[in-house]
Amino acid sequence: MNKIVITFPDQSKKEYEKGITPLEIAKGISNSLAKKAVAAKYNNQVISLNQALDQSGSLQILTFNDKEGREVFWHSSAHLMAQAIKRLFPEAQLGIGPPIADGFYYDIDLDRPITPEDFPALESEMAKIVDENHPTVRKIMSAREAIEFFKKNHELLKVDLLKDLEATGEEISAYSQGEFTDLCRGPHVPSTAYLGKNFKLLSVAGAYWHGDEKNKMLQRIYATNYPDKKLLKRHLKRIEEAKKRDHRRLGRQLDLFSIQDEIGSGLILWHPRGALIRHIIETYWKEEHLKSGYQLVNTPHIAKHHLWETSGHTSFYQENMFHPMSVDEVEYQLKPMNCPFHMMIYKSDIRSYRDLPIRYAELGTVYRYERSGVLHGLMRVRGFTQDDAHIYCHPDQLTDEIMGVLDLNTRMLSRFGFTEYDVYLSTRPEKYVGTEEGWDHATESLRKALELKHIDYELDPGEGVFYGPKIDIKIKDVLGRSWQCSTIQVDFNLPERFDLNFVDADGQRHRPITIHRALLGSLERFFGVLIEHYAGNFPLWLAPVQGIILPIADRHFAFSRKVQSEMQARGMRVDIDLRNEKVGFKIREAEVQKIPYMLIIGDRELESEKVSVRLKGKGDLGQMEIKDVVEHMFNEMQQ
């Protein structure tokens, strides 16, 4: 009974003494693995390396290369930074310090502002704590004991976090390292020495406590840490590149969009060039959906308030909705979603199984109340256009319909230059609507569709929304950042609430299976991602200005206008720069505006009735006939 059997990821098994730790097992496998290890996954639960194993089970040693390993490493690093903050600023109140996509942050309440000038001192103190090699020790307390402990240490934000837990009787865990103790579920690395010294404090921002504008504004310190100096340098280089690609900066530089106080926070003004790109995206979107058997619909921006009571939005989504407005003594609501309208279109007629599948698609503008603290350029707004669609199908058609959505999704994202994705299949949560049988059928259909399409995916158990399982697709941009755009969800909720049905072959009424899906997400956010992905250097088919004609002198204006007319007649988007400036200046301006083709016209070009072609970032292509330029551009647009 003193032996346990450990099963490893390759399904090999080995017997060990009960009480052995993952770190001891890692050392027995190889010293290099033990040096890289930061945590372990034991029977699907992430644990500390020094936790004793008391029963047989599966074990995976986690390194920084594993997602869960990075989270442990970065969360432990957040504690390291918090300890340094408390040493240098003992009066600081600590909020929360979670790991995030590329590092971690910690929220603090401090009367004086933390500035980048403070970073070197904090980093130096962090390095000192690493050298001190404090073991991380887990402590278990009752909620009352934890409240008293943190009150005694004047950590009132921690006390606030604990208040709701006192009545539950739940045990509370805290982690100590040296003189520092923090409220935390864990796990953590075994000691501060595991964290190394490849950390970097990055920035400070404001953040409301609990994300609520009514609460106090805290200071949020962002940082990162890597086990290798090269990885840190690579990350810092990505940050610098991301700053250059910031869609807000490029949006101003390229005159694509603006957000103005006079209009309102989170509301986008699309300028002519941005609106032209939007038009191109929308036109392509509509054409692809029509080819794929969708019917286009359009729905109002407002509806009577009771529609949202029927859909359930007033119960579970109220805080994200704008206040109702009164019209003729009837309350109307700005729509936060397009779904209820599509349900009503389906319900407007008797449907037969022979009509199915029915696919409705809409570029529908919705309005959601987002707190001002989370608004961010095009990425988080209050008014945006979703590329929504709802598919109503027979249960037997579900797998085929999901496969069709995946095909359309892959084709469209590829056209926009996104070919790498992370795909997640989310299954039934604890609280859900519908039957287990319905959930199992829907989940199996999603899984089967992914596997038939040979799409690698990660299972996300219990993370489906309450109304159905879903597939989430996160695209990766040129910097390797992930962006949530596409989602494919089975919905058991709205068909029930709106009493949707169809007459089946048996003559009885049945509920249709309803698929809610968005491929680009919102046009605003997707446009922001496109700007950053291409750094404003849009592919030719998306570029708002594909070419600009640069006459050298006034005597070249007439021929320049002729060239412009010819190219526009052939579908090219071409401007002309008639300013009284030197051609070198005009070229530099065109480069700044990221215009792909520059067509220079001087005396030689006027005489030969050709143009000298200069390609952005690639230099001169020489003189070309107008028809050859058009053909060259047309071929590039098809790539």
VOGU-3710 file (C-alpha; in Angstrom, 3 decimals, decimal comma):
1> mnkivitfpd> 0,000/0,000/0,000  3,069/2,267/0,133  3,464/2,139/-3,648  1,711/4,206/-6,299  1,706/3,820/-10,096  2,312/6,917/-12,200  1,166/7,041/-15,831  3,092/9,429/-18,098  1,847/11,262/-21,213  3,278/8,538/-23,497
11> qskkeyekgi> 1,155/6,036/-21,503  4,220/4,397/-19,958  3,881/3,518/-16,265  6,255/3,363/-13,347  5,912/2,471/-9,682  7,068/4,895/-6,957  6,974/5,226/-3,189  3,878/7,052/-1,939  4,727/10,651/-1,018  7,190/11,201/-3,855
21> tpleiakgis> 7,018/14,689/-5,431  6,811/15,606/-9,135  10,218/17,290/-8,835  11,790/14,060/-7,575  10,177/12,163/-10,442  11,466/14,776/-12,932  15,016/14,409/-11,551  14,732/10,660/-12,018  13,802/11,147/-15,673  16,549/13,665/-16,511
31> nslakkavaa> 18,370/16,574/-14,918  17,515/18,821/-17,879  13,780/18,166/-17,397  14,079/18,913/-13,677  15,842/22,220/-14,435  13,123/23,258/-16,883  10,182/22,105/-14,727  7,981/24,778/-13,132  4,891/22,765/-12,103  3,109/19,470/-12,773
41> kynnqvisln> -0,265/18,246/-13,955  -1,521/15,420/-11,746  -4,799/13,726/-12,678  -5,622/16,789/-14,822  -5,003/19,230/-11,957  -2,064/21,644/-11,975  -0,008/21,258/-8,781  3,284/22,462/-7,323  6,455/20,494/-8,014  6,960/19,858/-4,301
51> qaldqsgslq> 3,479/18,464/-3,612  3,538/14,887/-2,301  1,685/12,344/-4,488  -0,432/10,000/-2,386  -2,262/7,946/-5,001  -1,789/6,432/-8,425  -2,600/8,604/-11,393  -1,442/10,429/-14,538  1,399/12,914/-14,337  2,837/15,478/-16,729
61> iltfndkegr> 5,839/17,608/-15,835  5,092/21,165/-16,955  7,724/23,542/-18,333  7,482/27,106/-19,584  6,677/25,675/-23,025  3,335/24,396/-21,698  0,447/26,845/-21,362  -0,277/25,825/-17,759  3,446/25,984/-16,980  3,691/29,552/-18,288
71> evfwhssahl> 0,689/30,554/-16,186  2,308/29,180/-13,012  5,636/30,848/-13,896  4,013/34,209/-14,596  1,681/34,084/-11,598  4,664/33,305/-9,357  6,437/36,238/-11,013  3,476/38,468/-10,114  4,011/37,523/-6,452  7,703/38,306/-6,875
81> maqaikrlfp> 6,873/41,786/-8,188  4,294/42,342/-5,428  6,870/41,435/-2,781  9,314/43,955/-4,279  6,562/46,617/-4,341  5,797/46,031/-0,660  9,486/46,304/0,241  9,924/49,626/-1,526  6,421/50,959/-0,834  5,190/49,348/2,426
91> eaqlgigppi> 2,035/51,482/2,401  0,891/49,981/-0,948  -2,354/47,977/-0,865  -2,315/44,874/-3,053  -5,262/43,973/-5,286  -4,946/41,069/-7,707  -2,024/39,837/-9,811  -2,970/37,250/-12,460  -1,008/35,858/-15,401  -2,099/37,177/-18,812
101> adgfyydidl> -1,278/36,301/-22,428  2,320/37,561/-22,430  3,182/38,054/-18,791  1,385/39,330/-15,724  0,212/42,430/-13,881  -0,521/43,514/-10,336  -3,119/46,081/-9,242  -2,064/48,261/-6,332  -3,516/51,144/-4,358  -0,816/53,702/-3,596
111> drpitpedfp> -1,121/57,450/-2,988  1,921/58,276/-5,104  2,036/57,227/-8,777  4,373/54,454/-9,895  6,282/55,665/-12,974  8,778/54,043/-15,362  11,487/55,821/-13,357  10,629/53,452/-10,478  11,048/50,320/-12,613  14,847/49,867/-12,239
121> alesemakiv> 14,599/49,957/-8,430  11,722/47,466/-8,441  13,557/45,154/-10,848  16,671/45,350/-8,661  14,624/44,368/-5,602  13,034/41,497/-7,538  16,527/40,234/-8,450  17,508/40,431/-4,775  14,488/38,312/-3,772  15,430/35,739/-6,414
131> denhptvrki> 18,935/35,534/-4,953  17,468/35,080/-1,477  15,823/31,875/-2,775  12,756/31,947/-0,532  10,736/28,703/-0,581  7,067/29,200/-1,458  4,956/27,755/1,341  1,208/27,100/1,098  -0,939/27,949/4,108  -4,566/26,961/4,686
141> msareaieff> -6,861/29,182/6,759  -10,552/29,663/7,357  -12,070/32,750/5,765  -12,305/34,371/9,213  -8,636/33,633/9,950  -7,640/34,986/6,541  -9,629/38,184/7,090  -7,997/38,732/10,457  -4,541/38,023/9,010  -4,889/40,503/6,148
151> kknhellkvd> -6,548/43,112/8,374  -3,573/42,888/10,716  -1,274/43,437/7,730  -3,399/46,388/6,499  -4,274/44,642/3,209  -7,834/45,947/2,951  -8,289/45,025/-0,712  -7,565/41,400/0,222  -10,121/41,669/3,027  -12,655/42,923/0,476
161> llkdleatge> -11,984/39,854/-1,681  -12,550/37,563/1,301  -15,858/39,035/2,525  -18,082/36,970/0,241  -16,298/33,748/1,224  -16,752/34,098/4,976  -20,325/32,791/4,992  -19,488/29,773/2,805  -17,029/28,219/5,233  -14,662/27,655/2,333
171> eisaysqgef> -11,011/27,078/3,173  -8,650/29,802/1,994  -5,132/29,255/0,710  -2,280/31,738/0,872  1,333/31,500/-0,256  4,315/32,841/1,657  7,853/33,549/0,463  10,115/35,127/3,013  8,297/37,930/4,828  5,648/38,184/2,090
181> tdlcrgphvp> 2,260/36,398/2,145  -0,390/36,709/-0,545  -3,909/35,389/-0,889  -3,793/32,833/-3,711  -5,159/29,516/-4,942  -1,792/28,601/-6,428  0,096/26,577/-7,406  3,520/28,232/-7,508  7,099/27,409/-8,355  8,942/25,818/-5,387
191> staylgknfk> 11,049/28,895/-4,608  11,825/32,402/-5,831  15,118/31,180/-7,363  13,090/29,331/-10,023  12,001/32,666/-11,507  15,431/33,810/-12,696  16,189/37,410/-13,549  14,900/37,783/-17,106  11,979/39,965/-16,039  10,982/43,378/-17,302
201> llsvagaywh> 8,462/45,890/-15,968  6,666/47,293/-19,000  4,029/49,902/-18,211  1,517/51,313/-15,748  -2,180/51,873/-16,430  -5,295/52,683/-14,441  -7,797/49,983/-13,496  -10,969/50,218/-11,433  -11,204/47,819/-8,504  -13,422/44,887/-9,570
211> gdeknkmlqr> -13,604/46,580/-13,000  -16,352/48,877/-11,706  -16,205/52,620/-12,446  -17,901/53,287/-9,097  -14,882/51,862/-7,285  -11,473/53,383/-6,706  -8,982/53,645/-9,537  -5,917/51,482/-8,891  -2,536/51,387/-10,581  -1,974/48,330/-12,776
221> iyatnypdkk> 1,694/47,466/-13,301  2,328/45,254/-16,329  5,435/43,091/-16,555  6,799/39,918/-18,085  9,368/37,263/-17,261  11,057/34,529/-19,272  13,343/31,648/-18,291  15,719/32,617/-21,096  17,243/36,018/-21,957  16,806/35,388/-25,696
231> llkrhlkrie> 13,077/34,789/-25,202  12,798/38,050/-23,258  14,620/39,986/-26,005  12,354/38,435/-28,615  9,290/39,420/-26,590  10,493/43,004/-26,105  11,148/43,225/-29,840  7,561/42,066/-30,463  6,312/44,779/-28,113  8,229/47,453/-30,034
241> eakkrdhrrl> 6,906/46,092/-33,311  3,375/46,046/-31,899  3,711/49,729/-30,963  4,639/50,543/-34,558  1,601/48,585/-35,725  -0,855/50,096/-33,226  -4,076/50,511/-35,199  -4,906/53,757/-33,383  -1,667/55,414/-34,532  -1,936/54,035/-38,068
251> grqldlfsiq> -5,630/54,942/-38,184  -4,666/58,595/-37,740  -1,646/58,411/-40,061  -3,617/56,785/-42,890  -6,810/58,760/-42,172  -8,923/55,605/-41,787  -11,143/56,309/-38,762  -11,519/58,456/-35,666  -13,213/58,470/-32,275  -14,293/61,922/-31,137
261> deigsglilw> -15,524/63,158/-27,761  -18,267/65,179/-29,438  -19,679/61,936/-30,880  -19,143/59,682/-27,869  -16,698/57,142/-26,471  -16,545/53,817/-28,264  -18,350/55,113/-31,384  -16,409/54,945/-34,644  -16,358/57,469/-37,473  -15,235/55,684/-40,623
271> hprgalirhi> -13,329/58,151/-42,823  -13,476/57,767/-46,630  -10,446/55,482/-46,938  -11,498/53,330/-43,979  -15,077/53,207/-45,235  -13,808/52,091/-48,646  -11,918/49,172/-47,080  -15,055/48,343/-45,097  -17,067/48,364/-48,324  -14,577/45,954/-49,929
281> ietywkeehl> -14,758/43,629/-46,901  -18,561/43,748/-46,839  -18,854/43,120/-50,587  -16,548/40,103/-50,386  -18,410/38,846/-47,298  -21,782/39,064/-49,020  -20,574/37,416/-52,219  -19,054/34,494/-50,307  -22,205/33,995/-48,249  -24,455/34,027/-51,291
291> ksgyqlvntp> -22,185/31,429/-52,946  -22,530/29,301/-49,802  -26,321/29,253/-49,820  -27,039/31,982/-47,272  -29,908/34,446/-47,566  -29,118/38,037/-46,659  -31,404/39,782/-44,168  -31,491/43,223/-42,589  -33,019/44,095/-39,236  -33,767/47,311/-37,284
301> hiakhhlwet> -31,458/48,960/-34,774  -34,194/49,060/-32,113  -37,147/46,935/-31,060  -39,802/46,909/-28,382  -38,379/46,091/-24,975  -40,501/42,966/-24,591  -38,577/41,293/-27,452  -35,518/41,269/-25,202  -37,613/39,873/-22,362  -38,647/37,018/-24,640
311> sghtsfyqen> -35,027/36,394/-25,653  -33,889/36,549/-22,018  -31,421/39,394/-22,558  -33,076/41,585/-19,932  -32,384/38,834/-17,370  -28,784/37,823/-18,122  -27,423/40,680/-20,261  -29,029/43,802/-18,813  -25,798/45,417/-17,591  -24,429/45,383/-21,156
321> mfhpmsvdev> -27,517/47,020/-22,663  -28,233/50,727/-23,013  -31,232/52,092/-21,151  -34,578/51,754/-22,962  -36,187/54,737/-24,671  -39,874/55,616/-24,609  -41,691/55,975/-27,963  -45,472/56,564/-27,911  -45,471/55,400/-24,298  -43,900/52,084/-25,345
331> eyqlkpmncp> -40,366/51,167/-24,315  -37,886/50,436/-27,115  -34,392/49,033/-26,795  -31,214/49,548/-28,829  -30,303/46,052/-29,937  -27,296/44,408/-28,268  -27,585/41,392/-30,579  -29,162/40,462/-33,892  -30,340/36,993/-32,832  -33,966/37,718/-31,800
341> fhmmiyksdi> -34,700/39,373/-35,152  -33,489/36,318/-37,060  -35,665/34,103/-34,850  -38,684/36,229/-35,725  -37,922/36,050/-39,459  -37,785/32,251/-39,212  -41,022/32,257/-37,228  -42,840/34,420/-39,792  -43,861/31,355/-41,830  -44,597/27,649/-41,387
351> rsyrdlpiry> -41,411/25,689/-42,021  -41,104/22,146/-43,350  -38,186/19,751/-43,068  -37,962/20,161/-46,855  -37,086/23,867/-46,340  -34,126/23,060/-44,124  -31,408/24,108/-43,816  -32,272/27,813/-43,767  -29,285/30,137/-43,462  -29,784/33,817/-42,602
361> aelgtvyrye> -26,797/36,184/-42,679  -26,571/39,841/-41,725  -23,971/42,532/-41,206  -25,950/43,924/-38,308  -24,906/46,897/-36,188  -25,436/46,391/-32,457  -24,934/48,589/-29,395  -23,552/47,452/-26,060  -22,660/49,375/-22,967  -18,970/48,847/-22,287
371> rsgvlhglmr> -17,351/50,561/-19,307  -15,124/53,436/-20,353  -12,093/51,785/-18,752  -12,172/48,855/-21,185  -12,776/50,823/-24,403  -9,784/50,487/-26,734  -9,685/51,926/-30,246  -11,457/49,597/-32,669  -10,901/46,564/-30,467  -13,475/47,378/-27,767
381> vrgftqddah> -16,288/49,727/-28,751  -19,927/50,491/-27,947  -21,352/50,369/-31,453  -20,162/47,715/-33,885  -21,240/45,611/-36,832  -21,286/41,846/-36,377  -21,102/39,411/-39,266  -23,921/37,363/-37,809  -25,599/34,312/-39,231  -28,110/31,792/-37,934
391> iychpdqltd> -28,583/28,389/-39,491  -31,759/26,389/-38,845  -31,364/22,729/-39,692  -32,623/19,197/-39,068  -30,637/17,268/-36,418  -29,402/14,950/-39,185  -27,934/17,956/-41,040  -25,928/19,387/-38,144  -22,516/17,854/-38,916  -22,707/18,825/-42,602
401> eimgvldlnt> -23,728/22,377/-41,707  -20,835/22,749/-39,265  -18,462/21,467/-41,967  -19,878/24,043/-44,363  -19,296/26,823/-41,836  -15,711/25,630/-41,277  -15,067/25,638/-45,046  -16,443/29,165/-45,428  -14,523/30,334/-42,385  -11,206/28,903/-43,580
411> rmlsrfgfte> -11,671/30,320/-47,072  -12,521/33,813/-45,855  -9,800/34,075/-43,216  -7,234/32,812/-45,713  -8,257/35,522/-48,168  -7,514/38,111/-45,486  -4,103/36,564/-44,850  -4,805/34,445/-41,749  -3,824/30,804/-42,064  -2,802/29,908/-38,505
421> ydvylstrpe> -5,426/29,335/-35,831  -5,963/27,946/-32,362  -9,232/26,015/-32,293  -11,162/25,132/-29,128  -14,170/22,865/-28,652  -16,083/23,887/-25,517  -18,416/21,375/-23,867  -21,353/21,408/-21,441  -20,971/23,624/-18,337  -22,529/22,896/-14,941
431> kyvgteegwd> -25,527/25,142/-15,629  -27,144/24,728/-19,006  -30,436/24,716/-20,882  -31,619/21,836/-23,049  -31,241/18,106/-22,508  -28,091/16,048/-21,978  -29,032/14,067/-25,073  -29,241/17,260/-27,151  -25,927/18,516/-25,813  -24,210/15,197/-26,480
441> hateslrkal> -25,539/15,100/-30,061  -24,482/18,702/-30,741  -21,037/18,273/-29,174  -20,403/15,080/-31,122  -21,461/16,833/-34,351  -19,010/19,690/-33,707  -16,229/17,226/-32,894  -16,964/15,086/-35,933  -16,981/18,111/-38,257  -13,580/19,268/-36,953
451> elkhidyeld> -12,079/15,810/-37,369  -13,541/15,256/-40,845  -11,978/18,579/-41,856  -8,662/17,494/-40,272  -8,618/20,561/-38,024  -6,541/20,207/-34,876  -8,396/21,419/-31,811  -8,113/21,601/-28,058  -10,936/20,359/-25,866  -12,146/22,966/-23,363
461> pgegvfygpk> -14,278/20,923/-20,929  -17,195/22,701/-19,295  -16,495/26,017/-21,038  -19,469/26,015/-23,388  -21,986/28,814/-22,922  -25,143/27,866/-21,037  -27,169/27,585/-24,237  -24,957/25,209/-26,223  -21,503/23,827/-27,096  -19,263/25,880/-29,338
471> idikikdvlg> -16,153/26,038/-31,482  -13,931/29,090/-30,985  -11,275/29,940/-33,551  -8,495/32,347/-32,580  -6,510/33,640/-35,521  -2,796/34,375/-35,214  -1,371/37,556/-36,688  2,095/38,147/-38,099  3,448/38,749/-34,563  2,014/35,469/-33,315
481> rswqcstiqv> -0,695/37,170/-31,240  -4,050/35,417/-30,948  -7,319/37,201/-31,710  -10,761/35,792/-31,010  -12,787/36,283/-34,187  -14,731/33,212/-35,265  -17,243/31,370/-33,124  -19,683/28,597/-34,051  -22,317/27,911/-31,379  -25,252/25,549/-31,141
491> dfnlperfdl> -28,153/27,340/-29,437  -30,768/25,418/-27,428  -32,067/28,556/-25,712  -33,575/30,934/-28,284  -35,445/28,287/-30,340  -37,197/27,285/-27,096  -37,899/30,858/-25,999  -39,305/31,820/-29,411  -41,094/28,483/-29,871  -39,445/27,756/-33,232
501> nfvdadgqrh> -40,467/24,571/-35,017  -40,691/22,785/-38,334  -42,976/20,055/-39,610  -40,970/16,842/-40,032  -41,645/13,892/-42,311  -43,755/12,339/-39,529  -46,169/15,273/-39,695  -45,193/16,386/-36,175  -43,673/19,692/-35,107  -40,077/19,602/-33,894
511> rpitihrall> -37,477/22,153/-32,810  -34,867/22,974/-35,453  -31,224/22,783/-34,465  -30,006/26,387/-34,469  -26,398/27,371/-35,149  -25,270/30,879/-34,272  -21,992/31,838/-35,937  -19,760/34,812/-36,602  -16,667/34,477/-38,766  -14,964/37,874/-38,606
521> gslerffgvl> -16,524/38,832/-35,267  -17,157/42,547/-35,512  -16,047/44,555/-38,551  -14,519/47,200/-36,294  -12,367/44,770/-34,348  -11,461/42,752/-37,433  -10,408/45,945/-39,208  -8,210/46,821/-36,220  -6,605/43,377/-36,408  -6,069/43,791/-40,164
531> iehyagnfpl> -4,362/47,162/-39,673  -1,946/45,696/-37,111  -1,402/42,445/-39,023  -0,348/44,310/-42,166  1,074/47,377/-40,343  -1,194/49,395/-42,658  0,417/47,867/-45,771  -2,806/46,271/-46,965  -2,715/43,700/-49,760  -3,526/45,317/-53,078
541> wlapvqgiil> -7,126/44,067/-53,206  -7,843/45,782/-49,860  -5,738/48,917/-50,274  -8,058/51,974/-50,393  -5,652/53,697/-52,797  -3,928/51,118/-54,972  -1,836/53,551/-56,965  -0,987/57,232/-57,126  0,126/59,175/-60,193  2,964/61,613/-59,559
551> piadrhfafs> 3,426/64,175/-62,343  6,780/65,976/-62,215  5,634/69,296/-63,690  2,447/71,119/-64,717  2,941/70,119/-68,373  2,450/66,476/-67,322  -0,955/67,049/-65,708  -3,125/66,374/-68,771  -1,477/63,025/-69,518  -1,632/62,141/-65,814
561> rkvqsemqar> -5,382/62,709/-65,783  -5,733/60,558/-68,895  -3,797/57,728/-67,225  -5,955/58,039/-64,111  -9,169/57,856/-66,162  -7,967/54,783/-68,064  -6,981/52,923/-64,897  -10,160/53,862/-63,040  -12,209/52,656/-65,997  -10,504/49,266/-65,564
571> gmrvdidlrn> -11,434/49,117/-61,872  -8,218/50,363/-60,293  -8,377/52,769/-57,350  -5,901/55,445/-58,425  -5,327/58,963/-57,080  -3,279/61,777/-58,570  -0,983/64,217/-56,726  -1,124/67,618/-58,453  0,565/69,567/-55,671  3,389/71,959/-56,524
581> ekvgfkirea> 6,015/69,797/-54,799  9,149/67,983/-55,956  8,602/64,396/-57,055  10,936/63,102/-54,318  8,706/64,689/-51,698  5,622/63,180/-53,356  7,237/59,732/-53,326  8,036/60,004/-49,619  4,472/61,112/-48,896  3,088/58,161/-50,876
591> evqkipymli> 5,366/55,818/-48,899  4,084/57,249/-45,605  0,510/56,749/-46,838  1,493/53,147/-47,715  0,238/53,377/-51,295  1,420/50,240/-53,147  2,006/51,641/-56,671  3,565/55,003/-57,556  3,304/55,969/-61,226  5,743/58,747/-62,130
601> igdrelesek> 5,180/60,855/-65,240  7,812/63,183/-66,663  8,952/64,229/-70,138  10,171/60,753/-71,151  6,916/59,163/-70,030  4,872/61,853/-71,806  6,784/61,245/-75,038  6,496/57,428/-74,886  2,974/57,472/-73,387  4,158/55,133/-70,638
611> vsvrlkgkgd> 4,617/55,482/-66,882  7,588/54,787/-64,633  6,414/52,349/-61,953  7,714/52,368/-58,415  6,553/49,704/-55,979  6,359/50,552/-52,264  9,267/49,013/-50,405  10,714/47,434/-53,575  11,825/50,377/-55,686  11,611/50,989/-59,447
621> lgqmeikdvv> 10,110/48,508/-61,910  10,957/50,676/-64,923  8,714/52,078/-67,644  5,524/50,177/-68,471  2,538/50,492/-70,790  -0,681/51,425/-68,987  -2,306/48,117/-69,924  0,699/46,223/-68,555  0,508/48,108/-65,258  -3,193/47,260/-64,976
631> ehmfnemqq> -2,519/43,599/-65,795  0,334/43,499/-63,255  -1,939/44,958/-60,564  -4,852/42,721/-61,497  -2,681/39,594/-61,230  -1,435/40,710/-57,819  -4,995/41,195/-56,616  -5,825/37,567/-57,452  -3,021/36,186/-55,295
//
